[in-house]
Amino acid sequence: MLATAIANLLEQHRDQLTENEQRLVQVLSADPGGAIFLSGREVAQRAGVHESSAVRLAQKLGFNGYPALRRALRDHQQAVAGPSLRVARTLAAAPGGDIWRTLLGRDVESLLACESHVDQAQLDRAAAMLADARQIHIWAAGNAKVLADLLDRRLRSAGLPARNIAHEGRELAERLITLAKGDVVVAFAFRRAPRALTPIFAHARAVKAKTLLIADMVGHTLTDRPDHLLAAPRGDDEKFLTLSVPMLIANALVLTVAQRDHGRSIAGLQTLEQLRRDLGAVD
């Protein structure tokens, strides 16, 4: 369902809505979880109407434009679908209590859908940024920190100049001091943009460093856009979601770097293997 407050506004203005505006409402109601990530133009295209109809609908509901309406829908969904509710919905939806089959089925569906959102050409461009970087700074917040650690370890193992800066506050500021021209910041964002993302990207622009964001569909809603975006949905945002999709993207990115760096990654891994043997640290 649409946000309760907006649903009430729609009810109040029902007799004032044109046929085109009613078609927009049908699109928003049919997939509220996905609609919050669509621009006014994209919603209008799905409804088969002109983009101006989306603007007029938002204004009739008291918003100054469609982006404001979308923010209200997104804020409502994030407020009502907190972690406890997402877990409860997932448990309730598991047929016969089969959590394994439920998560496996959803992840397989999301992974198969990745191809329509991220393609090899996009990975090639992102890999070129990393291969040419003076230093690669990797940042994430919350649960996404495990992905920052994964990407950091994979890149360093291949001999690339990566460093994990997944910190906050003063610690993050101290690690950003060395960011400079020729560097790349790789960041992760899911469900909503982390508070630190905007100042990180702003500082990167100021020092002429490049930015790469790995995200779910929230990546398309950011006003502060990165130089390159790799974004794919992870599934129903109102239910418990895993990190399988962004982990796939991160691993594909590492392998794409290895594919195009003329043997540098393979040489780095060979050196790592020899060092492990010398240090008695063979797994």
N, C-alpha and C positions, 0 to 999 in steps of 0.2 A: 504493500500500500504506500501511497505517497505520505509525506510528513503530515501529521494530523492537522497542524495549523494551516498548511497550504491546502489540504483537502477541504478544510472549512471555508477558506477563501474561494476555492473553486465552486463550492456549493452556493456561496453568496452571490457569485457572479455568473452562475450557470446560464441564466437567461440572456446574458450580455455577450457570451462567447460566440464567435462566428464558427462556421463549419470547419474552417481550417484550424482554428484554435482548439476545437474539440478533438480534431485528429491528433494534434500535438499532445493533448492530455492523455489520449489513448496510448500513445507511444511511451510517455512517461510512466503511466500506470502499468503497462505490460512488463516493463523491465526496470523497476526503480533502482536496483543495484547497479545496473549497467548505465542507466540514463544519467546518473550523477557525474559520469566521466565524459559525457558528450557535450560538445559546444552547441550553441544555438543553431549553427548551420547544419551540424550533423543530425540533430533532432529533427530539424525541418526536412532534411533529405529523407529521413526514415518515414516521416509523415506524408511526404510528397507535396510539401507546401513551400512557399518562399520563406527565406530566413527572417524577413521582417515580421512574419506572423508570430515567430517565437519571441521577438522583442515586444510586440504588442501584448502578447499573453502575459509576459512578466510584468509589464507596466500596469495592466489591468489588476494584477494581484498586489500592486503596491511596491514593486521593485523598480529600481532605476534602469534595469536592463537584464538580459538573460543570464549573464554571469552571476549576478546577485541572487537570482532565483536558484541557480545551480548550487551556489555556496550554501544556501539555506537548506536545500535538500541533502547535501553532503554532510553538513554539520548535524542535521537531525539524525541521519543514519548512523553516524559515528557515535552520537550520544546514546542512542537506544541499543545499538549492537555492540556493547562492550564485551570484554573477554568472557565473562561468566555466561552471558546470553548466547554468545557464539558457540561455546562448548555445549551448553544445554540444548541448543537447536540441533547440533550435530549428533548428540547422543539420542535425541528423540527421533531423528530421521534415520538412524541405523536400523535396517530391517532385522528383526530378531536379535538385536543387540550386537550385530556383527560389525564392530568398529573397523576391523582390518579390511573387510571387503568394501565398506563405505569409503574409507580414505583412499584405498587403492583405486577404486573406480573413479573417484573425483580427480585424483592426481593424474591418472592416465588420460582422462578427458582433457584436463588443462594442458598437459604436456603435448598432446596431439594438436591442440589448438594453437600452440606457440608459433607454428610455421606461418600462420596468417598474420602474425604480428611482428616477428623478427625473422629476417632472412639473412642469407650468407653475405650479401652485399653490405648490409648494415654491420655485421660482425667484422667484415674486412676493413671497413672504415674505422671502427673502434680499435681493432687490433693494430692498425697503422699508427694510431695515436700513441698506443702503449709502446710499440716497438721503437718509435722515434723519441720517446720521452727521456729527458735528463733524469727525472725522478718521478716515480708513481706513488702518489699519496692516496691511501684507501681509507674511506671513512664510512661508518654506519652507526646507527643508534639502536638500542633495545635488542630484540631478538636477532636483528639483522647483523649484529656484530659477529656472529659465527660465520657469516658469508665473507665479511671483511677479513677475518682470520684465514679462511680457506683460500681466498684469492691472493692474499699476501704470501702465504706459504707456497702456493703453486708458482707464483711469479718469481719469488726468490730462489726456489729450487731450480728454476730454469735459467738462473743467472741474471734476471732483470732487476733493476734498481727499485724495488718496491719497499714501502714502509707502511705499517698499519698505524693510522692516527685516529682510531675509533675511540676517542675520548670526548670529554665535555668540559665546558668552562675554561678555567685557567690552563689546565693540562692541554686541551685542544689548541688554545691560543698559542701556547709555547711551541707546539709542534707545527703550527702553520707559519711560524716566523720564517722558516727556511724555504717556503714555497716561492718559486721564481719562474721567470719566463723559460719556456721549454719543458716545464713540468706538466703533469696531468693529475687532476683530482678525480678519483673514481668514487662515487657515492652510491648508497642504496637507499631506497625509500618505498615503503609499503603502507597502504591504507590512507595515510595522510603524510604531508611533507614534514619531516622533523624540523623543529624550531631552528636548529643551527644551520640547516641547509642553505638558506638565503644568505647569511653573512659569509659562509664558506665560499659560495659561488661568487659573491660580490668581491671578496678579497682575491680570488683567483683571477677575475677579470682585471682587477686593479694592477696585478703584477704580470698580466699577460700569460697566465697559465691556462691550460685547456681543461674542460670539465666533461666527464662522462657519467651519466646516471643510469643505473640498472634498477628498474622499478616495475610495479604493477601498473594498472591504468591510471593511478594518481599522477604518474609522470606526465601525462598529457594535459593535466589541469594546472600545472605550475605556471605562474606568471614570470618567474625567474628561470628561463629555460637554459639547460646545459648546452654545450657545443654539440654533444651527441647523446641520443637517448636510445636505450634498449629496453622496451617495455612490453610486457605481456600479462594478461590477466591470470590470476592464480585460482580462480573459481568464484563461488558465491561468497561475496564479501560479508554476508550476514552469518556465515558459519565458520567453524574452525578451519584454518588454512595452513598448509605446510610451506616449506621453503624450497620445494622441489623445482618449481619453474625458474626462480632466479638462480638456483644452484646450477641448473642445466645451462642457463645463459652464461654464467661465470665460467663453467668448465669449457663450453664451446669457445668462449673468448680466449682462454688460455691456449687451447689447441690451435685456434686460428692464428694466434701470434706465432706459435711454433711452426706452423705451416709456411709462414711468409718471412721468417727471420734468417733464412739462409743457413740453417743449422746451429744458430746460436743457442737456442733452447736445448737442443739435444746435447750440445757440448757442455752446457751448464749442468744438465742432469748427469752426464758422465763424470764430470768433476765432482759433483756431489756424492755420487756412488763411491768414487775412490776415497774421498775424504771420510765417508762413513766407515769404509773398511780400515783406513789408517787409524781412525779414532776408536775402532772396536764398537761402532754404533750401528752395525748392520741389523736391520729389522728381522 
